[in-house]
Amino acid sequence: MAHEICLIAPYTELADVAREVGETFDRGFDVKLANLEDAIGLLPELEAAGYRVLISRGKTADLLRKHTALPVIGIEINSYDILRVLADLIGTQSRIAIVGYAGIIRDFTKMADTLGISSYAILFEQTDALGYEQLQNVVRAKLARDPVDLMIGDTIPLSRFAPLCPAFRLISSGPEGVGKALESAAALLDAIDLERVNRDHLSTVLDLFEKAVFSLDQEGRVTHANRAASSVFQRSRAEMMGLPIEAVDPSLAIAHDILARGAWEVGQVVETRFGRMVCYLYPIVSDGVGRGMVFAMERVERLYTVEQKVRHQEQQQSRFTAQYRLDDYITEDAEMRARLDLMKRYAATDATILITGESGTGKELLAQGIHRCSRRAHGPFVAVNCGAFPASLLESELFGYVEGAFTGASRKGKKGVFELAHKGTLFLDEIGELDKALQTRLLRVIQERELMRLGSEQPIPVDIRLVAASNRDLEDVVAAGDFRQDLFYRLNVLKFETVPLRDRRDDIVPSALHLLCRHAHAYGSAARDLDPALRRMLVGYDWPGNFRQLSNIMERIAIIAAGPVVDLRSAGPALADICGPSRRPLKTCGNCDLIEGSLGDIRDRIVARVLSEEHGSRSRTALRLGIDRSTLGRWLKDGTDAAGVAE
């Protein structure tokens, strides 16, 4: 079929007018000649032909609307049509009768009176009330009582009542009315097409949802179901259309209660025949009247999966985010404050920084503060402890690998920390523990600012700011031949040395109070202050573990504290590590063999002695020696006689 609009003309003159208008109308249409019952009989042919909009006039249009689902546009009688019929009667003595349906010719009598034409109207509402024979008797009786020269009417009066009068004029539609009806039909088609596009778009969007989504009418019947709903409830969409929602699954009858209340309901769990579902019910209310509902649901298991993904993403984001600023480094020490001011100037550059100092003095806090003060603050902050991995594993952590690089490698490959830190800061802690072979690879990355993943020959450029830290004197490590001198110089561009807590006595109490309040908040403790005796005791201790050790002690105190001010006596159980008998200093003697032999031998004997005094506790041994537990483990593994002692 070429056209989507069909105009059904009740009389020949209208068909001719329509064809004339069609010559200037920019949208094609067809014209059929049929009136009343003939038009109704033509409907099956019109519907089968695929017409989308029909046009007709008068009673024919009314009858078509009652017998077809297709939209029907009526050709309205306008002022031009009336004037064409009445124009030559102006100023004459002719008396006219206007006969027909009130809804069609209601304006004729007003126009005739305005033009000074003598007239009266015989109007009726519908053929169902009186048969045509009865109507004919009514018209004949009226004309007998009040004769006229001319009858004016539509096609029905023409066919039924024309013989009762000397002359008859048909009210015909002109090009204006036909053109307006055609424009209305074209606008309606455009609106239908737009609505269909929007509906198809919405349907496509809903089909992309993993949730099962139903649209319900105000009675709770299905008006739309997306692809997921069809899959979950194992029915085609056609099967579900028009069904009460409880017929899809009995558990979904909860929709009726929500429709009645008109309030949203989110998160209700129902047990369907196809598993547990979380429901989202959104009633549609307009002008205070319920118009239906959108009913969505998803499997409970999927919520668990989504939650795990969100948590993993949050962990990944927090893993590469700097939490601390340089202002978070608590100090009242004038020398340390001057060093921090210098550090802020360092942070403003992209130069490599080497931070040295004892364990527990806040080297990573400083590294995070540098990142937060730099132009890379919005980029990732990635930290890796070089002493926490075996050399073989650390290489893949640093540089990443491609698929099949080694046995057990992920099929997707993996980015190393250098790639993860692109456009941000990479912090390499305990850099002095780096294997000699990895030192060579690291040197090349620093020099060339590009790397190659394990198993790959494709260089990858990286833009990072490097911050390294060590609790060992790297110059001594270089002198011992365990660290590349050229790498040391590459790292030692800007140097910052932390000051141990024992050399900053004024910082002990402020730091202790800050840590106490932080831990008290975490544990819901009332502890907020330390009494003078406890403060003096803390200031008098040397703190070989520095701030890390102090934080541990304050955490214990926060947990056991009974009130806001903690005294020395009540804090006793938390101070056992720093006040107990095992805290005695390591004794030396002038002629003993403790310091005989090589540096390695001396180290092994000292480690063995302290480990024995601490009854095999590696944690307390590392604390006394002022080293990390991982460093102690490597020393023991390297050959100390105490390596087999239990934890």
C-alpha positions in Angstrom: 0.0 0.0 0.0 1.4 3.4 -1.1 -0.6 5.6 1.3 -1.5 5.5 5.0 -4.5 8.0 4.9 -7.8 7.2 3.2 -10.6 9.8 2.8 -14.1 8.2 2.5 -16.4 10.7 0.6 -20.1 10.4 1.2 -20.9 12.1 -2.1 -19.1 12.6 -5.4 -18.5 16.4 -5.1 -16.5 15.9 -1.9 -14.4 13.2 -3.6 -13.6 15.7 -6.4 -12.7 18.5 -3.9 -10.4 16.0 -2.1 -8.6 15.1 -5.3 -8.1 18.8 -6.1 -6.7 19.5 -2.6 -4.4 16.4 -2.9 -2.6 18.0 -5.8 -1.0 20.6 -3.4 -0.9 18.4 -0.3 2.6 17.1 0.5 1.4 13.8 1.8 -0.3 11.2 -0.3 -3.7 9.8 0.5 -6.5 7.7 -1.2 -10.1 8.6 -1.8 -13.0 6.1 -1.6 -16.7 7.0 -2.4 -19.1 5.5 0.2 -21.9 6.7 2.5 -23.2 5.4 5.8 -23.8 1.6 5.7 -21.7 1.4 2.5 -18.8 2.9 4.3 -19.2 0.4 7.2 -19.1 -2.4 4.7 -15.9 -1.1 3.2 -14.1 -1.2 6.6 -12.7 -4.7 6.3 -11.1 -3.8 3.0 -9.6 -0.6 4.4 -8.2 -2.3 7.5 -6.7 -5.1 5.5 -5.1 -2.6 3.1 -3.1 -1.2 6.1 -4.6 2.4 6.3 -3.6 4.0 9.6 -6.0 7.0 9.6 -9.4 7.5 8.0 -11.1 10.8 7.0 -14.8 11.4 6.4 -17.6 13.8 7.3 -20.9 14.1 9.1 -22.8 11.0 10.1 -20.5 8.7 8.0 -17.5 9.8 10.2 -19.6 9.1 13.3 -20.5 5.6 12.2 -16.9 4.7 11.2 -15.7 5.7 14.7 -18.2 3.2 16.2 -17.1 0.3 14.0 -13.3 0.5 13.7 -10.3 0.9 16.0 -8.6 3.1 13.4 -8.6 6.9 14.2 -11.2 8.8 12.2 -10.7 12.5 11.4 -14.0 14.4 10.7 -14.3 17.1 8.1 -15.8 20.0 9.9 -18.3 22.4 8.3 -16.8 25.8 8.5 -17.9 29.4 7.8 -16.8 29.2 4.2 -19.0 26.2 3.6 -22.0 28.0 5.1 -21.4 31.2 3.1 -21.1 29.2 -0.2 -24.7 27.8 0.4 -26.3 31.1 1.6 -24.5 33.8 -0.4 -27.0 34.1 -3.3 -30.0 34.2 -0.9 -28.9 37.4 0.8 -31.4 40.2 0.0 -34.0 37.8 -1.4 -37.5 36.9 -0.1 -36.7 33.2 0.0 -37.6 31.3 3.1 -35.5 28.3 3.9 -35.6 25.3 6.2 -32.3 24.0 7.6 -32.7 20.2 8.2 -30.2 17.8 9.7 -28.3 16.6 12.8 -27.8 19.4 15.4 -24.1 18.5 15.8 -23.4 19.1 12.1 -25.5 22.2 11.2 -25.8 24.0 14.5 -24.2 27.2 13.2 -26.4 27.5 10.1 -29.4 29.2 11.7 -27.1 31.8 13.4 -25.4 32.6 10.1 -28.8 32.9 8.3 -30.2 35.2 10.9 -27.0 37.3 10.7 -27.3 37.6 6.9 -31.0 38.5 7.1 -32.3 35.3 5.5 -35.7 34.1 6.7 -35.2 30.5 8.0 -36.1 28.0 10.6 -34.4 24.7 11.6 -35.6 21.1 11.9 -32.9 19.5 14.0 -32.6 15.9 15.3 -30.0 14.2 17.4 -29.6 10.6 16.1 -31.3 8.0 13.9 -31.6 5.6 16.8 -34.3 7.6 18.5 -36.6 7.8 15.5 -36.7 5.8 12.2 -36.3 7.6 9.0 -40.0 7.1 8.1 -41.0 8.8 11.4 -38.4 11.6 10.8 -39.9 12.1 7.3 -43.4 12.5 8.8 -42.0 15.0 11.3 -40.4 17.1 8.5 -43.5 16.8 6.2 -45.7 18.1 9.0 -43.4 21.0 9.8 -43.2 22.0 6.1 -47.0 21.8 5.8 -47.5 24.2 8.7 -44.7 26.5 7.6 -43.9 26.2 3.8 -40.5 27.2 2.5 -38.9 27.8 -0.9 -35.7 25.9 -0.2 -34.4 23.1 2.0 -30.7 23.0 3.1 -29.1 19.9 4.6 -26.5 17.2 4.6 -26.4 14.0 2.6 -29.0 12.2 4.8 -31.7 15.0 4.3 -30.8 15.0 0.6 -31.6 11.3 0.3 -34.6 11.2 2.7 -36.4 14.6 2.6 -35.5 16.4 -0.6 -38.8 15.3 -2.4 -40.8 17.1 0.3 -39.6 20.6 -0.8 -39.5 22.6 -4.0 -35.7 22.8 -4.0 -32.8 21.4 -2.0 -29.2 22.5 -1.5 -26.5 20.2 -0.2 -24.1 21.5 2.5 -20.8 20.6 0.8 -17.3 20.8 2.3 -14.9 23.0 0.5 -11.1 22.8 0.1 -10.6 24.6 3.4 -12.3 22.0 5.5 -10.8 19.1 3.5 -7.3 20.6 3.8 -7.7 21.1 7.5 -8.8 17.5 8.0 -5.8 16.2 5.9 -3.4 18.3 8.0 -4.9 16.9 11.2 -4.5 13.4 9.8 -0.9 14.0 8.9 -0.2 15.5 12.4 -1.9 12.5 14.0 0.3 10.1 12.0 3.4 12.0 13.0 2.4 11.9 16.7 1.6 8.2 16.4 5.1 7.6 14.8 6.8 9.7 17.5 4.9 7.8 20.3 5.9 4.5 18.7 9.6 5.6 18.5 9.5 6.6 22.1 7.7 3.4 23.1 10.2 1.3 21.1 13.1 3.3 22.7 11.7 2.8 26.2 11.1 -0.9 25.4 14.8 -1.2 24.2 16.0 0.5 27.4 14.0 -1.8 29.6 15.2 -4.8 27.8 18.8 -3.8 28.6 17.9 -3.9 32.3 19.0 -7.0 34.2 16.0 -6.5 36.5 12.7 -8.1 35.5 10.4 -5.1 34.8 6.6 -5.1 34.5 4.2 -2.2 33.7 0.8 -2.7 35.2 -2.5 -0.8 34.7 -4.6 0.4 37.6 -6.2 -3.0 37.9 -2.9 -4.7 38.3 -2.8 -6.3 34.8 0.4 -6.5 32.7 0.7 -3.9 30.0 4.4 -4.4 29.3 7.1 -6.9 30.3 10.8 -6.6 29.4 13.1 -9.4 28.2 14.4 -10.2 31.7 10.8 -10.6 33.0 10.1 -13.1 30.2 13.3 -15.0 31.0 12.9 -15.1 34.8 9.3 -16.2 34.8 9.7 -18.4 31.7 6.8 -17.0 29.7 6.7 -15.1 26.5 5.7 -11.4 26.7 2.6 -12.1 24.5 1.5 -14.7 27.1 1.8 -12.3 30.0 0.1 -9.3 28.3 -3.2 -8.6 30.0 -2.8 -11.1 32.8 -3.3 -10.1 36.4 0.2 -9.9 37.9 -0.6 -12.7 40.4 -1.2 -15.0 37.4 2.5 -14.6 36.5 3.4 -15.7 40.0 1.2 -15.8 43.1 3.8 -14.0 45.2 3.5 -10.9 43.0 0.0 -10.2 44.3 1.7 -7.7 46.7 1.3 -5.2 43.8 -2.4 -4.8 44.5 -1.8 -3.6 48.1 0.8 -1.1 46.8 -1.6 0.1 44.1 -4.2 0.7 46.7 -1.9 2.6 49.0 -0.2 4.6 46.1 3.1 4.7 48.0 6.5 3.4 46.8 7.8 0.2 48.2 11.5 -0.7 47.8 13.4 -3.7 49.0 10.6 -6.1 49.9 11.7 -9.7 49.5 9.2 -12.3 48.1 9.6 -16.1 47.5 8.6 -16.8 43.9 8.5 -20.2 42.2 11.7 -19.2 40.5 13.7 -18.1 43.6 13.8 -15.2 46.1 13.3 -11.8 44.6 13.9 -8.2 45.8 11.0 -6.1 44.7 10.8 -2.4 43.7 7.2 -1.1 43.3 6.6 2.4 42.0 2.9 3.4 41.7 2.1 6.0 39.0 -0.3 8.6 40.5 -1.6 11.6 38.5 -4.0 14.2 39.9 -4.4 12.0 43.0 -5.6 9.0 40.9 -3.6 5.8 40.5 -2.7 5.2 36.9 -0.9 2.0 37.2 2.6 0.8 38.4 6.1 0.0 37.4 7.1 -3.3 39.2 10.7 -4.3 39.0 12.5 -7.2 40.7 15.9 -9.0 40.8 17.3 -12.1 42.3 18.7 -11.8 45.9 21.9 -13.5 44.7 22.5 -10.7 42.2 22.4 -8.1 45.0 25.2 -10.1 46.8 27.3 -10.0 43.6 26.8 -6.3 43.1 27.7 -5.6 46.7 30.9 -7.6 46.4 31.8 -5.6 43.2 31.1 -2.3 45.0 33.3 -3.3 47.9 36.1 -4.4 45.7 36.0 -1.2 43.7 36.0 0.8 47.0 39.0 -1.2 48.2 40.8 -0.6 44.9 40.1 3.1 45.1 41.1 3.5 48.7 44.2 1.4 48.0 45.5 4.0 45.5 44.4 7.1 47.6 46.6 9.1 49.9 44.8 9.6 53.2 47.3 11.9 55.0 48.6 15.4 54.5 51.9 16.9 55.7 49.9 18.9 58.3 48.9 15.6 59.9 52.5 15.0 60.9 52.3 16.1 64.6 55.4 17.8 65.9 56.3 20.6 68.3 60.0 20.1 67.6 61.6 23.2 65.9 64.0 21.2 63.9 61.3 18.8 62.6 59.0 21.8 61.7 61.8 23.3 59.7 62.3 20.0 57.9 58.6 19.8 57.1 58.6 23.3 55.6 61.5 22.1 53.4 59.4 19.0 52.5 56.6 21.2 51.3 59.0 22.9 48.9 60.2 19.4 47.7 56.5 18.4 47.2 55.9 21.2 44.7 58.4 19.6 42.3 58.5 16.3 40.4 61.9 15.4 41.6 62.6 11.9 43.2 62.7 12.0 47.0 64.5 9.6 49.3 63.1 9.5 52.9 65.3 7.8 55.5 64.8 7.2 59.2 64.1 4.6 61.8 61.0 2.4 61.5 57.9 3.9 62.9 58.9 7.5 62.3 56.1 8.2 59.7 57.9 7.8 56.4 54.7 6.6 54.5 52.7 9.4 56.1 55.3 11.9 54.7 55.1 10.2 51.3 51.3 10.6 51.3 51.6 14.2 52.4 54.1 14.9 49.5 51.5 13.4 47.1 48.7 15.5 48.5 50.8 18.7 48.2 52.0 18.0 44.6 50.4 18.8 41.3 49.7 15.0 41.1 47.3 15.1 44.0 44.3 14.0 41.9 46.3 11.1 40.5 46.8 7.7 42.2 49.1 7.2 45.2 50.5 3.6 45.0 52.6 2.2 47.8 54.6 -1.1 47.8 56.8 -2.5 50.5 59.9 -3.9 48.8 60.7 -6.0 51.8 57.4 -7.7 52.0 57.7 -9.9 48.8 60.1 -12.5 47.6 62.2 -11.2 44.7 60.4 -13.4 42.1 57.0 -12.1 43.1 58.1 -8.5 43.6 59.2 -8.3 40.0 55.7 -9.0 38.7 54.2 -6.6 41.3 56.5 -3.8 40.2 56.4 -4.3 36.4 53.4 -6.5 35.7 53.2 -9.3 33.2 51.5 -10.4 30.0 49.4 -13.5 29.4 51.5 -16.7 29.6 54.5 -14.9 31.1 55.0 -17.7 33.7 53.1 -20.7 35.1 50.1 -19.5 37.0 50.0 -16.1 35.4 46.5 -14.6 34.9 45.2 -15.1 31.3 44.4 -11.4 31.2 47.9 -10.3 32.3 48.3 -7.8 35.1 49.5 -4.2 35.5 52.4 -3.5 37.8 52.5 -0.7 40.3 54.4 1.5 37.9 51.5 1.4 35.5 49.0 1.8 38.3 50.7 4.9 39.5 50.7 6.6 36.0 50.1 10.3 36.4 50.5 9.9 40.2 53.0 9.0 42.8 54.8 5.7 43.5 56.1 5.1 47.0 58.7 2.3 47.3 59.1 1.5 51.0 62.1 -0.4 52.3 63.9 0.2 49.0 67.2 -1.1 50.6 65.7 -4.6 50.6 65.4 -4.7 46.8 67.0 -7.6 45.1 70.1 -6.7 43.0 68.5 -7.9 39.7 65.4 -5.8 40.4 67.6 -2.8 41.2 68.9 -2.9 37.6 65.4 -3.0 36.2 64.3 -0.2 38.5 67.2 2.0 37.4 66.2 1.7 33.8 62.6 2.6 34.5 63.7 5.7 36.4 66.1 6.7 33.6 63.9 6.0 30.6 60.4 6.5 32.2 59.2 3.4 30.4 58.9 -0.3 31.3 58.3 -3.7 29.9 56.0 -6.2 31.5 57.3 -9.6 32.1 57.1 -11.7 28.9 56.6 -8.6 26.8 58.9 -6.7 24.4 56.6 -3.7 24.1 57.8 -0.7 26.1 55.1 1.2 28.1 55.7 4.8 28.9 54.9 5.9 32.5 54.6 9.3 34.0 55.2 9.0 37.8 56.7 10.8 40.7 58.9 8.5 42.7 59.3 8.6 46.5 61.5 6.0 48.1 62.1 5.2 51.8 64.5 3.1 53.9 65.2 2.5 57.5 68.7 1.5 56.6 71.6 3.8 55.8 71.8 3.2 52.0 75.3 4.6 51.8 76.4 1.8 54.2 74.4 -0.7 52.1 76.1 0.6 48.9 79.5 0.3 50.6 78.7 -3.3 51.5 78.0 -4.0 47.8 74.3 -4.8 48.4 72.9 -1.8 46.6 73.8 -0.3 43.3 75.6 3.0 43.6 74.1 4.5 40.4 70.6 3.6 41.7 71.3 5.3 45.0 72.3 8.5 43.2 69.1 8.3 41.1 67.0 8.0 44.3 69.0 10.5 46.4 67.9 13.6 44.4 66.1 15.2 47.3 66.7 13.7 50.7 64.7 13.9 53.9 65.7 12.3 57.2 63.1 11.8 59.9 64.0 12.4 63.6 63.3 9.5 66.0 60.9 10.0 68.8 63.5 9.8 71.5 65.2 12.9 70.1 61.9 14.8 70.1 60.7 14.5 73.7 58.4 17.5 73.3 56.4 15.5 70.7 55.7 12.4 72.8 52.8 13.7 74.9 51.0 15.6 72.0 51.4 12.6 69.8 50.2 10.2 72.6 47.1 12.3 73.2 46.3 12.5 69.5 46.6 8.7 69.1 44.7 8.1 72.3 41.7 10.2 71.1 41.8 8.5 67.7 41.7 5.0 69.2 39.1 6.0 71.8 36.8 7.1 69.1 37.3 3.9 67.2 36.5 1.7 70.3 33.9 4.0 71.9 36.2 4.6 74.8 35.9 7.5 77.2 39.7 8.0 77.4 40.7 11.6 76.5 43.7 12.5 78.7 46.7 11.1 80.6 47.6 12.0 84.2 51.0 13.7 84.9 52.7 10.6 86.2 51.8 8.6 83.1 53.0 11.5 80.9 56.3 11.6 82.7 56.7 7.9 82.3 56.0 8.1 78.5 58.5 11.0 78.1 61.2 9.1 80.0 61.0 6.1 77.6 63.2 5.9 74.5 60.6 4.4 72.1 62.7 2.2 69.9 59.6 1.6 67.8 58.9 5.3 67.5 55.3 6.4 66.6 54.2 2.9 65.6 55.1 1.6 69.1 53.5 4.6 70.7 50.3 4.0 68.7 50.1 0.4 69.9 50.4 1.5 73.6 47.7 4.2 73.2 45.4 1.7 71.5 45.8 -0.7 74.5 45.2 2.2 77.0 42.0 3.3 75.0 40.6 -0.2 75.3 41.2 -0.8 79.0 40.5 2.8 80.2 37.7 3.2 82.7 37.3 7.0 82.5 38.3 10.1 80.6 41.7 10.6 82.4 44.0 7.6 82.5 46.5 7.3 85.4 49.7 5.3 85.5 48.3 2.6 87.7 45.2 1.8 85.6 47.4 1.8 82.5 49.8 -0.7 83.9 48.6 -3.7 81.8 49.1 -1.7 78.7 52.6 -0.7 79.6 54.0 -4.2 80.2 56.2 -4.1 77.0 57.9 -0.9 78.0 58.0 -1.3 81.8 58.4 -5.1 82.2 61.6 -7.1 83.0 62.2 -7.9 79.3 62.8 -4.3 78.5 66.3 -4.3 80.1 69.1 -3.2 77.8 71.3 -5.7 76.0 74.4 -6.2 78.2 77.8 -6.2 76.7 81.2 -7.1 78.1 84.8 -6.2 77.3 86.1 -9.8 76.6 83.0 -11.7 75.6 82.7 -13.2 72.1 79.5 -11.3 71.3 81.3 -8.8 69.0 83.9 -11.1 67.6 84.0 -12.0 63.9 82.3 -10.3 60.8 79.4 -7.9 60.9 77.1 -10.7 59.9 78.4 -13.0 62.7 77.9 -10.2 65.2 74.4 -9.6 64.0 73.4 -13.2 64.1 74.7 -13.5 67.7 72.8 -10.4 68.8 69.6 -11.6 67.2 70.0 -15.0 68.9 70.6 -13.4 72.3 67.6 -11.1 72.1 65.4 -13.8 70.7 66.3 -16.0 73.6 65.7 -13.3 76.2 62.3 -12.6 74.6 61.4 -16.4 74.9 61.3 -16.8 71.1 58.9 -13.9 70.4 59.9 -12.4 67.0 57.6 -9.4 67.5 59.2 -8.4 70.8 62.7 -9.2 69.4 62.1 -6.9 66.4 60.8 -4.2 68.7 63.9 -4.3 70.9 66.2 -4.3 67.9 64.3 -1.4 66.3 63.7 -3.2 63.1 60.7 -4.5 61.1 59.5 -8.0 61.8 60.0 -8.8 58.1 63.6 -7.7 58.3 64.1 -9.9 61.4 62.6 -12.8 59.4 65.1 -12.3 56.6 68.0 -12.1 59.0 67.0 -15.4 60.6 66.5 -17.0 57.2 70.0 -15.9 56.1 71.7 -18.0 58.7 71.1 -17.1 62.3 71.1 -20.1 64.7 67.8 -18.9 66.1 65.9 -19.4 62.9 64.1 -22.5 64.2 62.9 -20.9 67.4 59.1 -20.9 67.7 57.1 -17.7 67.7 
